[in-house]
Amino acid sequence: MNNMDDVIQAALIALFVARFLINTSRTHQAIELCKEGLSIVSRTAFIKESEMYQNFNKAIYLILLQACSLINDRTSEITYARKMIHIYQESGERTVECGISIKLGRLYLRQNKNEEAKKLFEKALFISTETGDKSAAATCYGSLGELYQTVGVYDKTKQYYEKALAITKQISDRKAEGSWYESLGNLFLSVGEYQKALEYLEEALAISKEIGDIKGEISLCRRLGTALKSVGEYQNAKEYYENALSIGEEIGDREGEGTAYGCLGNLLYLLGEYQEAKEYLEKALAISVEISFRKGEAFSYGNLGNVFQSIGEYQQAKECCEKALPIYKEIGDKRGEASCYENLGNVFYSFGEHQNAKNYYENALAIRKEIGDRKGQGINYGNLGISLFLLGQYQEAKEYFEEALSISKEIGDKKKRSFLLWKPWKCASVNSRT
């Protein structure tokens, strides 16, 4: 195909048909057609320097990016995003380059490639500041906040979220403003500042209702339920969870419905109502399987494992954890994977198999270190301290408890710190008598 008109016509047909294939859920076929389109134009020397060729490349890579996102092919998505950044750098389209840099940064963040993500967010922030794009700047600040929250650096997380919130207020972007109130609420929830969490989440919920964001309202009802549960207001928490469930059922949001069942199951589990908790968690699991929501499926198995462990059915608890673990590995959820190892360690602790428990806690600790989760590291140092103590390795147990205590001081976890304070000295006392 050497005629320029024929090449352009074939390229345009490839674009239109690829878009049609994506819209009709034939994503893999769309990807193959896009690759063929790229091959056609790249073999045609006289078109490669034209503006038409550049525009085609932009359009085809955009479709490839969307298609790979739909099928969760993160590796290819990253490859195409990097190519798009190069294309827009060459064309000098700084605003688009900024947007794709943010997207690529978020892809790296999902893969726990935090340094690469940080560089892209900072680059995008520089571009957005240079071009005066305040909305993009707010997104950059928020993304940097999310990165620091992932690695447990909560003071920087708060600073960046507050910058994002201030900008969205300034430009009157109510939806984004609500999202940053929610992010700050979730941050305060994670560090145990429950009253502040409630204030920010209530503000976010009010904005969601104001702008008619139904899905946002469902999410925030769940979050407020979690915050209220954390301060012991179980009845109010239950009402928020039930509200989230009711809205989810009303609008046909099966994922939201399943998540609400999971929240109610966890609440009942905390209240010691294990049979009802089991029923709700099984409903959450059934919905997750029905809609192929793999993360929800893994989450439900993990929580069912906790219920079974609490009623002394350790073998069933073990089986649930073992079902959750490969799913978390499949979807690349390192935090979930670490949580499964911790739960398996707890099961073996209940069996009295302290060496096996220790092995699982070590696996969890390795992952928490890999992803920079300081709070998770502290928990596992504490778990390992207990296992080592029960194995009679008192000096090592003391060292692990001291490391856990050091981390709890570093991140401001007062509840964990008070629990740990006596442990090293008890180990030292026992050790001195052996």
Steps between C-alpha positions, in 0.01 A plus 500: 500500500698796367234755406473762773121526468468123540721502810300783660171329418618168648625677813170684552301179450722328759426781747123492453474122508727476809277748684193298397660176623576656842142629529372148426728333758740348247806658653764244397392531135521879529858474628605275210339737247679801655832318476430421134415867438829608654683247286340631180595863552847425638591315178410804292801730494341802335224535761711472814599867512149629429260655751248232407743229618551678834124538553441135411765390749340706775155357428611137468711504818209659688278208393771248595533665840126479559481140377784381724337672796175312433673160505734592791814454289707739711832415336377594151313799640826633644681438170241695300480782755879546478478514119222758522706719733783492246261594216353795688843616616606519136186687396531742793147433630583554865148470641445155348851392604411602857180293499669186365788543747246494784338187354835325461596602854181342632574181307844483660342568841275195455810291439671644810764669280489799727816679384392492134152620599642785709716626213202504263270677748767764568560544127126540440480749789779707340317500164162587655657787697675624186179487291272631776283187503376511859276195466795286388718649777240392759502148353881493521502608865233243580688224317817583693294484819371157405857384432619614843196343666588170330844501664371622836640857496185658636619855567591549132178326396300755699697795356444391140130420547447840663670671204275310259192596704598868513539518121168327427325743735670788319380384156154394635531138387249349743543138391879511540459692827285217632755241394780674693280534809445124467874434459578704813224320686644164398846616608378601847313170519818305426699678776227469761387867506136399478333828591688683224422212263129538573508877439672470162292203384175676597611803295575272204160328535320836502675597174413164338133552585513859376641409157299177463798264510314182599800266483702746704220507756509119528879502551481772765221329692729198523795714611293679764379162621861390539592820689204460736583133551852603600368722783257234619181659360386170356132580452577819306760310297242233418255767381759647259589155365131418453450833322789415263343158437155648436631757248712234328199271461286791379735601215615146416858556613594136567858580598384762750233262628754221552744733676223618736415140587869450577506805729190383685654154534817648652297710742301197617827308534632770736177479701551125539192417290693245299215315330345820362847626407562180306168539312576858395855415395374206296260738321791736431704207365214379277459846343876537445513161323190590293648828368861370484614755758818316594613741769161477672516122475841490669387749765192288580702180530743676735224632724321164505833356612496741795148389594592132485810563711294681764263202539788255517454350152867538416509264203225693322676825591818364341311395184344847462841670534648260247222590252556873550880487463527394130236756402698782661811373320308484169377860521834628631360623832808487722320631806234234470768236451680614815171498691440137395843397623424673831165323530661165420759575767215565743335169407821304561545693826155367599611148402800546732733460199717796585778426250248499212343816640845662507562403136176666384566814706844522337339482154261778599784713640702463179207633295430785741866602465484469120203739475627733775208438736642606837182433697480149354866444579439595862210254526711216362799577718259469792355172365848361451596608851211294639593196287866519601404539865284188480784315327724590795719740299471779758784729391380505138143552620614803704674647193189457285274659762740794527493545121119492505498758781742722310278496191184571701672809648622607154153489342310622808305177563421556870269200532762257373772671705313450827449132419867448427657691787515211745599228253877555458549524874297187567716312249816644655381398847421145390828477313699610805358207699587232240 
